Amino acid sequence: MIISAVDLGHNNPRGLRARMAREHFASNGPPDAQPLPLGYAERERMKIGGLSTIVALYARSLAAQDYDVKEHPSFFDYTCGLMASEFIGGYHRMQKNEGLRNRFPPRVLPGLGPGLCWQPPEEHARTMESWHRCREREDRVCAAIAARNA
């Protein structure tokens, strides 16, 4: 069963970029957070909290940018951004983890948005416009339901 482009073999360009990103992470990522997960199932198995969850989220963000390690922020910069993100959602306990906060001081990462995926400026601007429209629609629907139930 094929679960990701990474599994399509050595001739697949996306799989090759993914494996090159794993090698880059092995050299440039934290030694206690290896290896970089490449497929969906591999990432999901890592979401057990703490640093391994951050590695899984970073890997998903990197995959969304087609494993472009030159354009995508480094693991350190991404993680500092994640620690400051308003989009942290169900992972909010990581932001309160003192060890992680000391290791990855929170600072805003431009381009990090909903889903904790980083995007280049123009793409991020489009995503945020769409996200705000969706939130406004949700607010209107909630207000209409509340008025109807009052």
Backbone bond lengths (Angstrom), bond angles and torsions (degrees), N, CA, C in turn:
res aa  C-N    CA-C-N  psi(-1)  N-CA   C-N-CA  omega(-1)  CA-C   N-CA-C  phi
1 M - - - 1.454 - - 1.532 109.27 -
2 I 1.321 117.39 131.69 1.460 122.38 177.93 1.524 108.06 -92.76
3 I 1.319 116.68 125.40 1.461 119.61 -178.42 1.517 113.14 -112.55
4 S 1.302 118.17 -11.54 1.461 120.79 177.90 1.516 109.29 -162.17
5 A 1.319 115.71 165.90 1.471 120.26 178.12 1.521 111.41 -61.40
6 V 1.315 116.54 -24.39 1.458 121.03 179.55 1.519 110.10 -62.24
7 D 1.335 116.64 -30.78 1.454 121.67 -176.25 1.527 113.73 -83.47
8 L 1.322 117.80 -1.60 1.462 120.73 -173.40 1.524 114.06 -79.90
9 G 1.279 118.03 -0.34 1.454 119.88 176.07 1.517 113.45 108.29
10 H 1.303 114.18 175.17 1.469 120.91 -173.37 1.521 113.77 -72.99
11 N 1.328 118.01 -17.81 1.460 120.19 -179.14 1.520 112.90 -88.42
12 N 1.315 117.67 -8.14 1.459 121.06 -179.11 1.525 109.29 -79.80
13 P 1.358 118.39 122.50 1.475 119.87 -177.92 1.522 113.58 -58.91
14 R 1.336 117.96 -40.62 1.470 119.66 179.97 1.524 110.79 -65.13
15 G 1.317 116.68 -41.05 1.465 119.91 177.73 1.513 111.64 -63.21
16 L 1.314 116.05 -39.45 1.459 120.22 178.06 1.528 110.70 -64.47
17 R 1.339 117.35 -44.76 1.477 120.56 178.34 1.524 110.50 -61.85
18 A 1.331 116.35 -39.16 1.462 120.01 179.31 1.525 110.81 -63.41
19 R 1.302 116.58 -45.90 1.468 119.14 -179.98 1.530 111.07 -66.06
20 M 1.332 117.35 -34.91 1.470 120.27 176.23 1.531 110.05 -67.13
21 A 1.348 117.11 -36.48 1.464 120.36 176.96 1.523 110.22 -64.93
22 R 1.336 117.02 -37.61 1.462 120.16 177.59 1.528 110.24 -63.28
23 E 1.320 116.77 -41.23 1.471 120.55 178.27 1.530 110.00 -65.06
24 H 1.325 116.77 -42.16 1.464 121.19 178.04 1.528 109.95 -60.54
25 F 1.327 116.80 -44.28 1.465 121.63 179.68 1.528 110.55 -64.49
26 A 1.322 117.15 -36.48 1.467 120.55 178.77 1.528 110.61 -61.54
27 S 1.332 116.53 -34.36 1.465 121.10 -179.92 1.517 113.51 -87.35
28 N 1.348 116.90 -29.68 1.462 120.84 -171.66 1.522 115.02 -116.36
29 G 1.291 117.76 -12.24 1.464 121.23 179.24 1.513 111.03 -88.98
30 P 1.314 117.28 172.37 1.467 119.90 -179.91 1.535 111.25 -66.96
31 P 1.328 117.10 136.45 1.463 120.08 -178.54 1.527 113.27 -61.54
32 D 1.333 116.80 -26.48 1.463 119.66 -179.27 1.529 112.80 -89.47
33 A 1.334 116.78 14.73 1.468 120.13 -178.72 1.525 111.11 -132.60
34 Q 1.295 117.30 33.51 1.466 122.03 -176.48 1.522 110.79 -100.27
35 P 1.299 117.66 156.73 1.461 129.85 -10.05 1.528 110.56 -88.10
36 L 1.322 116.49 170.75 1.455 122.03 175.17 1.526 108.09 -70.52
37 P 1.336 118.06 122.70 1.469 119.34 177.51 1.525 109.68 -72.76
38 L 1.333 116.74 142.78 1.454 119.74 -175.11 1.522 113.91 -109.97
39 G 1.274 119.34 -40.17 1.459 121.46 -178.92 1.514 112.19 -97.28
40 Y 1.321 115.01 167.41 1.465 121.68 -179.69 1.533 111.52 -56.67
41 A 1.318 116.39 -50.82 1.472 119.86 -176.83 1.528 110.99 -61.78
42 E 1.316 115.90 -40.72 1.467 120.45 178.94 1.531 110.32 -61.62
43 R 1.342 116.41 -43.25 1.472 120.21 179.39 1.522 110.83 -65.40
44 E 1.325 116.93 -45.06 1.468 120.15 -177.53 1.525 112.06 -62.35
45 R 1.326 117.56 -36.99 1.474 120.48 178.77 1.522 111.74 -63.85
46 M 1.326 116.97 -24.65 1.467 120.74 -177.69 1.522 112.82 -83.38
47 K 1.309 118.57 -12.86 1.465 121.54 -175.33 1.527 110.59 -79.25
48 I 1.334 113.87 71.96 1.463 120.62 -179.71 1.524 111.16 -116.48
49 G 1.322 116.17 8.04 1.459 120.95 179.83 1.512 111.93 108.93
50 G 1.315 114.58 160.45 1.461 121.62 175.33 1.510 114.55 61.77
51 L 1.330 115.16 -145.31 1.452 122.36 -173.22 1.525 112.46 -61.24
52 S 1.317 118.17 -38.30 1.469 118.98 -178.26 1.529 111.05 -64.76
53 T 1.328 117.89 -34.88 1.464 120.74 176.30 1.522 110.06 -66.92
54 I 1.315 116.80 -40.57 1.468 120.31 178.47 1.526 110.05 -61.94
55 V 1.328 117.68 -41.21 1.467 120.95 178.11 1.533 109.61 -61.58
56 A 1.324 117.35 -41.85 1.471 120.88 178.97 1.526 110.69 -63.56
57 L 1.330 117.56 -42.20 1.468 120.86 179.31 1.533 110.77 -66.67
58 Y 1.321 116.56 -41.24 1.470 121.03 176.67 1.532 110.00 -60.95
59 A 1.330 116.38 -44.83 1.464 120.53 -179.16 1.526 110.71 -62.09
60 R 1.332 117.78 -39.21 1.470 120.89 177.75 1.521 110.25 -65.10
61 S 1.319 116.83 -42.77 1.459 120.95 178.86 1.525 110.60 -63.55
62 L 1.314 116.93 -43.08 1.459 121.83 178.93 1.535 110.34 -64.76
63 A 1.322 117.57 -40.96 1.470 121.57 178.26 1.526 110.15 -62.29
64 A 1.340 117.06 -38.95 1.466 121.04 -179.97 1.531 111.04 -64.31
65 Q 1.319 117.45 -22.68 1.468 121.90 176.93 1.533 110.58 -102.21
66 D 1.325 115.09 24.97 1.465 122.32 175.68 1.528 112.12 57.26
67 Y 1.329 115.55 35.92 1.467 123.19 175.48 1.528 113.13 58.69
68 D 1.324 115.91 34.54 1.466 120.40 179.12 1.532 108.63 -84.47
69 V 1.328 116.49 90.36 1.466 121.26 -175.60 1.521 112.45 -71.08
70 K 1.336 117.07 -15.24 1.465 119.48 178.43 1.517 111.46 -80.84
71 E 1.328 117.20 -36.31 1.466 119.75 -179.36 1.524 112.43 -88.89
72 H 1.312 117.25 -38.30 1.462 121.47 -177.78 1.532 109.53 -69.05
73 P 1.334 117.34 141.94 1.474 119.18 177.22 1.528 111.77 -58.24
74 S 1.310 115.54 154.00 1.466 121.35 177.29 1.525 109.46 -62.92
75 F 1.322 115.22 165.38 1.465 119.83 177.91 1.527 110.19 -58.45
76 F 1.330 117.16 -43.42 1.464 120.52 -179.05 1.530 110.68 -61.80
77 D 1.329 117.08 -49.83 1.471 120.28 -179.29 1.527 111.28 -63.28
78 Y 1.332 116.63 -41.75 1.463 120.60 178.14 1.535 110.12 -59.99
79 T 1.328 116.32 -46.61 1.463 120.30 -176.31 1.524 111.37 -67.35
80 C 1.325 118.28 -38.92 1.471 120.14 175.12 1.530 109.42 -61.28
81 G 1.325 117.10 -40.03 1.458 121.27 177.06 1.520 111.98 -65.52
82 L 1.312 116.74 -42.36 1.463 121.00 177.55 1.532 110.05 -59.91
83 M 1.328 116.69 -39.87 1.467 120.57 -178.42 1.528 111.83 -66.48
84 A 1.338 117.54 -18.21 1.469 121.11 179.12 1.526 112.55 -107.71
85 S 1.338 117.55 -2.99 1.458 120.86 -170.62 1.526 113.67 -70.86
86 E 1.333 114.83 138.44 1.466 120.83 173.62 1.524 110.57 -78.63
87 F 1.327 118.27 -9.95 1.459 123.12 -177.30 1.523 112.51 -97.65
88 I 1.305 117.95 19.05 1.459 122.88 -172.49 1.534 112.47 -66.23
89 G 1.328 117.34 -27.30 1.472 121.34 174.98 1.512 113.61 52.47
90 G 1.321 115.96 -126.22 1.454 122.34 -175.77 1.513 114.99 -69.52
91 Y 1.293 117.21 -3.51 1.467 120.93 179.87 1.528 111.66 -101.78
92 H 1.328 117.75 18.56 1.462 122.16 -173.20 1.524 113.53 -60.48
93 R 1.326 118.28 -25.18 1.471 119.27 -179.68 1.529 111.60 -63.92
94 M 1.330 116.77 -28.52 1.470 119.20 178.72 1.522 110.77 -63.29
95 Q 1.332 116.56 -35.87 1.463 119.24 -179.36 1.523 111.63 -67.89
96 K 1.296 117.53 -21.37 1.463 121.38 179.67 1.528 112.40 -93.06
97 N 1.327 117.44 -8.26 1.456 122.40 -178.47 1.529 109.20 -72.46
98 E 1.317 116.29 111.14 1.465 121.14 -174.63 1.523 112.80 -60.38
99 G 1.332 116.54 -39.16 1.457 119.93 179.14 1.523 111.88 -62.35
100 L 1.333 115.70 -44.25 1.469 119.92 178.07 1.524 111.12 -67.22
101 R 1.340 116.82 -40.24 1.476 120.43 179.77 1.526 111.17 -63.29
102 N 1.333 116.98 -37.70 1.467 120.14 178.45 1.526 111.17 -70.47
103 R 1.307 116.11 -39.40 1.466 120.98 -178.28 1.531 111.94 -74.42
104 F 1.342 115.84 -34.60 1.464 122.16 -177.93 1.525 108.52 -129.30
105 P 1.336 117.59 80.19 1.464 120.68 -175.84 1.536 111.08 -56.79
106 P 1.338 116.59 127.61 1.469 119.95 -177.92 1.524 111.98 -59.23
107 R 1.317 115.14 131.40 1.464 121.22 171.73 1.523 107.30 -156.93
108 V 1.294 115.31 141.25 1.462 121.54 -176.14 1.528 109.21 -60.88
109 L 1.333 114.71 135.64 1.459 121.59 175.98 1.527 107.96 -113.32
110 P 1.331 117.64 104.70 1.466 119.10 177.36 1.528 110.18 -55.20
111 G 1.327 115.44 133.08 1.461 120.89 179.42 1.510 113.77 99.85
112 L 1.339 118.13 -11.46 1.463 120.74 178.04 1.520 107.90 -87.45
113 G 1.310 116.19 118.78 1.459 119.13 -173.91 1.510 113.22 -130.79
114 P 1.316 115.62 -154.64 1.460 121.04 179.63 1.528 110.38 -55.03
115 G 1.314 115.94 142.19 1.452 119.98 -176.87 1.515 112.98 81.63
116 L 1.328 116.13 -1.17 1.463 123.04 179.44 1.527 112.08 57.34
117 C 1.326 115.77 32.25 1.458 121.64 174.89 1.514 108.63 -105.66
118 W 1.322 115.30 134.12 1.457 121.15 178.02 1.526 108.85 -83.35
119 Q 1.340 115.02 144.42 1.462 120.96 176.36 1.523 109.40 -137.82
120 P 1.348 116.56 150.78 1.466 119.80 173.51 1.531 109.95 -61.91
121 P 1.333 118.24 160.35 1.469 122.27 -170.65 1.530 116.24 -50.32
122 E 1.336 118.80 -50.05 1.467 119.44 -176.25 1.520 111.01 -66.11
123 E 1.315 116.74 -42.51 1.467 121.46 179.57 1.528 110.10 -65.25
124 H 1.327 116.09 -41.81 1.462 120.40 179.02 1.529 110.76 -63.27
125 A 1.319 117.44 -40.36 1.475 120.67 179.18 1.528 110.27 -61.22
126 R 1.332 117.71 -43.21 1.470 120.56 178.15 1.525 111.01 -64.13
127 T 1.319 116.72 -42.87 1.469 120.67 178.98 1.518 110.69 -60.72
128 M 1.329 116.50 -44.76 1.464 119.86 -177.75 1.530 111.60 -67.96
129 E 1.335 118.37 -37.01 1.469 120.61 175.16 1.520 110.16 -59.52
130 S 1.309 116.84 -46.77 1.458 121.94 179.08 1.533 110.80 -63.35
131 W 1.318 116.78 -43.19 1.462 121.45 -179.60 1.531 110.58 -62.19
132 H 1.333 117.15 -43.05 1.475 120.59 179.18 1.522 111.26 -65.43
133 R 1.341 117.71 -40.96 1.472 120.57 176.73 1.521 110.65 -60.76
134 C 1.299 116.51 -42.62 1.465 121.62 179.35 1.528 110.68 -63.21
135 R 1.331 116.77 -44.55 1.474 120.75 178.56 1.528 111.19 -62.34
136 E 1.331 116.91 -41.34 1.467 120.74 178.60 1.525 110.46 -62.91
137 R 1.331 117.03 -41.80 1.465 121.68 177.06 1.526 110.52 -61.63
138 E 1.320 116.62 -45.46 1.473 120.80 178.17 1.524 110.79 -60.44
139 D 1.326 117.22 -42.63 1.466 120.81 179.03 1.523 111.23 -61.78
140 R 1.346 117.14 -41.76 1.467 120.39 178.74 1.520 110.96 -64.79
141 V 1.314 117.61 -42.45 1.467 121.14 179.71 1.530 109.72 -64.48
142 C 1.316 117.62 -45.22 1.470 120.58 179.03 1.524 111.60 -61.67
143 A 1.331 116.09 -41.26 1.468 120.05 178.67 1.528 110.31 -64.52
144 A 1.326 117.77 -40.00 1.479 120.77 179.37 1.523 110.65 -65.94
145 I 1.315 117.03 -40.47 1.470 120.21 178.06 1.519 110.29 -65.99
146 A 1.319 117.34 -43.27 1.464 120.91 179.57 1.525 110.51 -62.52
147 A 1.340 117.49 -41.62 1.468 120.98 179.04 1.525 110.71 -65.37
148 R 1.315 116.24 -38.87 1.463 120.07 -179.67 1.528 111.06 -68.01
149 N 1.321 117.13 -33.84 1.474 121.88 -177.62 1.535 112.21 -86.63
150 A 1.326 117.24 -6.75 1.482 120.13 -177.73 1.511 111.71 -77.91
